[in-house]
Amino acid sequence: MSRTAVTSTPIHPVLAERWSPRSYDTTKSLTKADLTASFEAARWSPSANNVQEWRYIVGFRGDSTFDTIAATLAGWNTAWAPNAGALVVTIAETSNAEGQANAFALYDLGQSVAHFSVQAHHDGLHVHQVAGTDVAALKAAFNLPENWDAVTVFTVGHLADADELPEPLAEREKAPRTRRDLSETVFYGAL
Ligand SMILES: Cc1cc2nc3c(=O)[nH]c(=O)nc-3n(C[C@H](O)[C@H](O)[C@H](O)COP(=O)(O)O)c2cc1C
């Protein structure tokens, strides 16, 4: 079952092969060292004025941080995300100490997570980003400063067979990966 993107021209293999699974191998765990390179990649992401508005809180399966994050998951995410080796809260510093808004905080955070996901995939891990979580509960649980917001959670771990998931998740895991055509995405003048 290939999950590799079908592209109009070859792209870097890590970008083509990265995808977001829901089936994680619960017999394997992760350590801080396993994620260091991915967090270095996230750290070296560009940001507006180099403000680096991102922060991450990491829980490993079996620890209390992981359980706190898992308790905030919503809907179907509760059925698969807690099988990952780690759950990570993504945090944006939405304003500075003077109370001025960091207008690009979400943009820069997302780009940092993208860097993480590509490095993780290169290192044999799989990342799945999750918006279905209670961000207010995360902010409260981790006592975030007023000007920091929890934005998403992402899972990271080792891939397991799709058939280990309950339906309808197993079927979704095998569904073709699709994207809007490049011609409907990139324009060289007015739309
Ligand atoms: C910001 C963001 C939030 C997402 N939230 C969820 C989610 O709550 N649950 C889920 O199963 N997938 C979630 N996804 C995963 C997307 O559905 C997935 O990336 C998309 O379908 C493309 O699939 P691919 O990453 O395998 O190419 C999210 C992705 C992003 C970037």
The ligand as an ORCA input file, in Angstrom:
! r2SCAN-3c Opt
* xyz 0 1
  C      -3.747     21.899     11.429
  C      -4.149     20.471     11.161
  C      -5.149     19.895     11.932
  C      -5.527     18.550     11.731
  N      -6.446     17.967     12.570
  C      -6.715     16.646     12.465
  C      -7.560     16.005     13.413
  O      -8.078     16.615     14.369
  N      -7.787     14.672     13.255
  C      -7.238     13.942     12.227
  O      -7.469     12.739     12.166
  N      -6.419     14.539     11.315
  C      -6.135     15.862     11.403
  N      -5.283     16.471     10.517
  C      -4.642     15.670      9.449
  C      -5.160     16.028      8.055
  O      -6.447     15.502      7.887
  C      -4.169     15.477      7.007
  O      -2.927     16.131      7.127
  C      -4.697     15.672      5.592
  O      -5.832     14.860      5.382
  C      -3.664     15.336      4.537
  O      -3.185     14.032      4.724
  P      -1.605     13.717      4.693
  O      -0.990     14.511      5.834
  O      -1.501     12.227      4.893
  O      -1.075     14.161      3.382
  C      -4.897     17.804     10.690
  C      -3.888     18.395      9.915
  C      -3.516     19.701     10.148
  C      -2.379     20.303      9.327
*
